[in-house]
């Protein structure tokens, strides 16, 4: 059978949940740390069915694509940290996103999607999803008037990302939840950049929360994973009807690595924020830097919303320089502590240049001049996305300074 009941104090703190939620000593060996169960199949009784149709949440393990003890422990931990009834883990963040889109939308439906979001989400909703006769409207979801204007009678889904990747533009979750539920639509929130340390979207009215586990929740840059969190009413059908059949199962080994990373998640997020505030302040004063965008800075255009909606400002900074491509070449050549690499949320600092012309040809297709203006205001000809790690802030700053200075 599946895991024994996990009992934590009702008022358990964030760090206690991160360490203990979903975990329990092994009943046979007494091992304190979670087991890594790599088996793909399990011995069952003779009356076990061969279809997921009759599967219930607490049934015996049958086949790891359907469910696995190590993955289930991770799902329990994530659900408790996020304040959700349940969670469904996937092999990647895009695995979670794709499963949700295919599960919730049918031919003839319409969805409103953030016009700037994770590139793969933008691209799948530019091409593949509309080819299934599903209407997609891209809007700046921080603009509530534009979002409301995009609603149609057949709108079934509103999908937001806050802060959005890569602009760090923020959307008011509670306000958008009111708009979505007023028209009978589901609200999905990709909260990868914010993390549960900053924002709990379900408490603000979201129906489902998505995270790329690859980023802050794992925290070490060594395991791909994704998760959808919400109510059992929403997610049990997702697991049975879509997730299992599409096959994007999370590897138990990756689940074990992510679970290990989660034990230090609240501590790491505090240091990410502390370091990012110092690095952002340094960059704002550097003569080569034209603009810095960070939700924890008063210069962020939505600073008051960030303060209201985020308990932690996370560790992602974007900044602009003159001649960004040339600066990127210099950073890639000179940086020592900071790695010139994609991704984010790792223990080490990472920076990468995102050229506007390239992104506007491939990922982001703006329908209005106002949307393009918003992009230009945040990104200009291109931005550096800096994921501030756990190194000493003085060393991160020193490395950036020697690479930026002539």
C-alpha positions in Angstrom: 0.0 0.0 0.0 1.0 3.6 -0.3 2.7 5.7 2.4 1.5 5.9 6.0 -0.2 9.0 7.2 2.1 12.0 7.6 1.4 13.9 10.7 2.9 17.4 11.2 1.7 20.1 13.6 -1.0 22.2 12.1 1.2 25.3 12.6 4.4 23.7 11.4 6.8 26.2 9.9 8.1 26.4 6.3 11.4 24.8 7.1 9.8 22.0 9.1 7.6 21.2 6.2 10.5 21.3 3.8 12.4 18.7 5.9 9.6 16.4 7.0 6.5 16.6 4.8 5.9 13.5 2.8 8.8 11.6 4.4 8.7 8.9 7.0 11.2 6.3 8.3 11.2 3.0 6.4 8.9 0.5 8.1 11.3 -2.4 7.5 14.8 -1.0 7.9 14.1 2.1 10.0 16.0 4.2 7.5 15.5 7.9 8.3 16.1 9.2 4.8 13.6 8.5 2.0 14.2 5.3 0.0 14.9 5.5 -3.7 12.6 3.0 -5.3 13.8 2.4 -8.9 11.6 -0.6 -9.7 9.3 -0.1 -12.7 6.9 -2.9 -11.6 5.4 -4.3 -8.4 4.0 -7.6 -7.2 0.2 -7.4 -6.9 -2.7 -9.6 -6.1 -4.6 -11.6 -8.6 -7.6 -9.3 -8.7 -5.6 -6.2 -9.7 -6.9 -4.5 -12.9 -4.9 -3.7 -16.0 -6.3 -0.2 -16.7 -5.9 3.1 -14.9 -9.6 3.7 -15.3 -10.3 2.0 -11.9 -7.3 3.4 -10.2 -7.8 5.1 -6.8 -5.3 7.4 -5.1 -4.4 5.0 -2.3 -4.3 1.8 -4.4 -1.3 -0.6 -4.3 1.7 0.2 -6.6 1.4 -1.5 -10.0 3.7 0.2 -12.5 5.9 3.2 -12.1 4.4 5.2 -15.0 1.2 5.1 -13.0 2.8 5.8 -9.7 5.9 5.2 -7.6 6.7 5.4 -3.9 9.5 7.9 -4.2 7.7 10.1 -6.6 4.6 10.0 -4.4 6.7 11.1 -1.4 7.8 14.1 -3.4 4.3 14.9 -4.5 3.1 14.8 -0.8 5.9 17.1 0.2 5.3 19.6 -2.6 1.5 19.6 -1.9 2.1 20.5 1.8 4.6 23.2 1.0 2.3 24.7 -1.6 -0.8 24.4 0.5 -2.5 22.1 -2.1 -4.7 19.1 -1.7 -2.6 17.0 -4.0 0.1 17.2 -6.7 1.0 15.4 -9.9 4.7 15.2 -10.8 6.1 15.1 -14.4 9.4 14.6 -16.1 9.8 18.3 -16.7 8.0 21.6 -16.3 6.9 21.5 -20.0 5.6 18.0 -19.3 3.3 19.5 -16.7 2.3 22.4 -18.9 1.6 20.2 -22.0 -0.5 17.7 -20.0 -2.6 20.5 -18.5 -3.2 22.2 -21.9 -4.2 18.9 -23.5 -6.3 17.9 -20.5 -8.3 21.2 -20.1 -8.8 22.4 -23.7 -10.9 20.9 -26.5 -11.6 21.9 -30.1 -13.7 25.0 -30.0 -12.4 26.2 -26.6 -10.5 29.4 -26.1 -7.6 30.3 -23.7 -6.0 33.6 -22.7 -2.3 33.2 -22.3 0.4 35.5 -21.1 2.1 37.1 -24.1 5.5 36.8 -22.4 6.1 33.5 -20.6 8.5 30.5 -20.7 9.6 30.2 -24.3 8.4 26.6 -24.9 4.9 27.5 -23.5 4.9 30.5 -25.9 5.9 28.4 -28.8 3.4 25.5 -28.2 0.6 28.0 -27.9 1.8 29.8 -31.1 1.5 26.7 -33.2 0.6 23.3 -31.9 -2.4 24.2 -29.7 -4.1 26.5 -32.3 -3.7 23.7 -34.9 -6.1 21.6 -32.7 -8.9 24.3 -33.4 -8.4 25.8 -30.0 -8.4 29.6 -29.9 -5.5 31.3 -28.2 -5.2 35.0 -27.3 -1.9 36.4 -26.0 -2.2 39.4 -23.7 -0.1 41.3 -21.2 -1.8 39.7 -18.2 -0.6 42.5 -15.9 -2.9 44.7 -17.9 -6.3 43.8 -16.4 -8.2 45.8 -18.9 -6.5 44.0 -21.8 -7.1 40.7 -20.2 -10.7 41.3 -19.6 -11.1 42.5 -23.2 -9.6 39.2 -24.4 -12.3 37.1 -22.8 -14.7 35.2 -25.1 -17.9 33.2 -24.4 -15.9 30.0 -24.9 -12.9 31.0 -22.7 -12.1 28.0 -20.5 -8.6 28.9 -19.3 -6.5 31.8 -18.3 -2.8 31.1 -18.0 -0.4 33.5 -16.2 3.2 33.5 -15.2 4.3 35.8 -12.4 6.9 37.0 -12.4 7.1 36.3 -16.1 10.1 34.8 -17.8 12.2 36.7 -18.8 10.8 40.2 -18.1 10.0 39.9 -14.4 6.7 41.6 -15.0 4.2 40.8 -12.3 0.5 39.9 -12.6 -2.1 40.4 -9.8 -3.2 36.8 -9.1 -6.2 37.6 -7.0 -7.6 40.1 -9.5 -7.1 37.7 -12.4 -8.7 34.9 -10.4 -11.8 37.0 -10.0 -11.9 37.6 -13.8 -11.4 33.9 -14.6 -14.0 32.6 -12.1 -16.5 35.3 -13.2 -16.6 33.7 -16.7 -16.3 30.1 -15.5 -12.7 29.7 -16.6 -9.8 28.0 -14.8 -6.8 30.0 -13.7 -3.4 28.4 -14.0 -0.4 30.1 -12.5 3.2 29.2 -13.4 4.9 30.2 -10.1 8.4 28.9 -10.9 10.1 32.3 -10.5 8.3 33.2 -7.3 8.3 29.7 -5.6 6.2 28.9 -2.6 8.7 30.9 -0.5 7.3 34.1 -2.1 3.7 33.4 -3.2 1.0 30.7 -2.7 -1.3 31.3 -5.7 -4.0 28.8 -4.5 -4.6 31.1 -1.5 -5.2 34.0 -3.9 -7.7 32.1 -6.0 -5.7 30.1 -8.6 -7.1 26.7 -9.5 -3.8 25.0 -10.4 -0.2 26.0 -9.8 2.7 24.8 -12.0 6.4 24.7 -11.1 9.5 23.6 -13.1 11.1 21.5 -10.3 14.3 21.8 -12.3 14.8 25.4 -11.0 14.5 26.6 -7.3 12.7 23.6 -5.8 15.5 21.2 -6.8 18.0 24.0 -6.4 21.1 22.2 -7.6 20.8 22.0 -11.4 21.0 18.2 -11.5 17.4 17.0 -12.0 14.6 17.8 -14.5 11.1 17.7 -13.1 7.8 19.5 -13.1 4.6 19.5 -11.0 1.0 20.6 -11.1 -0.7 21.3 -7.8 -4.3 21.9 -6.8 -7.4 20.2 -5.7 -8.0 16.4 -6.0 -11.1 17.2 -8.1 -8.9 18.9 -10.7 -5.8 16.7 -10.5 -7.0 13.1 -10.1 -8.6 13.2 -13.5 -5.5 14.9 -14.9 -3.4 12.0 -13.5 -5.7 9.2 -14.8 -6.9 10.6 -18.1 -3.9 12.5 -19.3 -0.6 12.3 -17.4 -0.4 8.5 -17.3 -1.4 8.2 -20.9 0.9 10.9 -22.3 3.8 9.2 -20.4 5.7 12.1 -19.0 6.5 10.2 -15.8 9.1 11.6 -13.5 12.1 9.4 -12.9 12.3 8.2 -9.3 15.9 9.1 -9.2 15.1 12.7 -10.2 12.3 12.7 -7.6 14.8 11.6 -4.9 17.3 14.4 -5.9 14.5 17.0 -5.9 13.2 15.9 -2.6 16.8 16.1 -1.1 17.0 19.6 -2.5 13.7 20.7 -1.0 15.0 20.1 2.5 17.0 23.3 2.3 14.6 25.2 0.0 13.4 27.9 2.5 17.0 28.6 3.7 18.2 28.8 0.1 15.5 31.2 -0.9 16.4 33.6 1.9 20.0 33.7 0.7 19.0 34.0 -3.0 17.0 37.1 -2.0 19.7 38.6 0.2 22.3 38.2 -2.5 20.0 39.4 -5.3 19.2 42.6 -3.5 23.0 43.4 -3.1 23.8 42.4 -6.7 20.8 44.4 -8.1 21.9 47.5 -6.1 25.5 47.1 -7.5 24.2 46.8 -11.1 22.0 49.9 -10.8 25.1 51.9 -10.0 27.3 50.5 -12.7 28.0 52.9 -15.6 27.6 50.2 -18.3 24.2 49.1 -17.1 21.2 51.0 -18.6 18.4 49.4 -16.5 17.9 46.8 -13.8 14.6 45.0 -13.2 14.2 43.2 -9.9 10.9 42.9 -7.9 12.7 43.8 -4.7 13.9 47.2 -6.0 11.7 50.3 -5.6 12.6 51.0 -9.2 10.5 48.0 -10.4 7.4 49.4 -12.1 5.2 47.1 -10.0 7.1 47.3 -6.8 4.0 47.8 -4.6 2.3 44.8 -6.1 5.4 42.7 -5.6 5.5 43.7 -1.9 1.9 42.8 -1.5 2.0 39.5 -3.4 5.6 38.2 -2.7 7.1 37.4 0.7 10.4 36.7 -1.0 11.7 38.5 -4.1 13.6 35.4 -5.4 17.0 35.5 -7.1 16.3 36.5 -10.7 17.5 39.9 -12.0 17.4 41.2 -15.5 19.5 44.1 -16.8 20.3 45.9 -20.0 23.6 47.3 -21.3 24.6 49.1 -24.4 25.6 46.7 -27.1 24.3 43.6 -25.3 25.7 41.1 -27.7 29.3 42.4 -27.2 28.8 42.6 -23.5 27.6 38.9 -23.6 30.8 37.9 -25.3 32.9 39.7 -22.7 31.0 38.1 -19.8 31.2 34.6 -21.4 35.0 35.1 -21.7 35.8 36.8 -18.4 33.4 35.5 -15.7 34.8 33.1 -13.2 32.4 32.7 -10.3 29.2 33.3 -12.4 28.7 30.7 -15.1 27.6 32.0 -18.6 24.8 29.4 -19.0 21.0 29.0 -19.4 18.6 28.0 -16.7 18.1 29.5 -13.2 17.4 28.7 -9.6 20.6 26.8 -9.0 23.0 27.1 -6.1 25.6 28.6 -8.5 25.0 32.0 -10.2 24.1 31.9 -13.9 23.8 34.6 -16.5 22.6 34.5 -20.1 21.9 37.1 -22.8 18.4 37.1 -24.5 18.4 39.1 -27.7 15.0 40.8 -28.4 15.2 40.4 -32.2 15.7 36.7 -31.9 13.0 36.1 -29.3 10.4 38.2 -31.2 11.0 36.1 -34.3 10.7 32.7 -32.5 8.9 32.8 -29.2 6.9 36.0 -28.6 4.3 37.1 -31.2 2.8 40.4 -30.1 -0.6 41.3 -31.5 -0.6 45.0 -30.5 1.7 47.9 -30.4 1.1 48.2 -26.7 2.4 44.7 -26.1 5.6 45.5 -28.0 6.0 48.7 -26.1 5.8 46.8 -22.8 8.5 44.4 -24.1 10.7 47.3 -25.1 10.3 49.0 -21.8 11.4 46.0 -19.9 13.9 44.5 -22.3 15.1 47.0 -24.9 17.2 45.4 -27.6 18.0 42.6 -25.2 18.4 41.7 -21.6 20.7 39.6 -19.4 18.9 37.2 -17.1 21.0 36.8 -14.0 20.1 34.0 -11.6 21.9 35.0 -8.4 23.2 31.9 -6.6 24.4 31.1 -3.1 28.0 32.2 -3.3 29.0 35.2 -1.1 27.5 38.3 -2.6 30.8 40.1 -2.5 32.3 37.5 -4.7 29.4 37.6 -7.2 29.7 41.4 -7.4 33.5 41.3 -7.7 33.2 38.8 -10.6 30.6 40.9 -12.4 32.6 44.1 -11.9 35.8 42.7 -13.4 33.9 41.3 -16.3 31.9 44.5 -17.0 34.7 47.0 -16.5 37.0 47.9 -19.4 
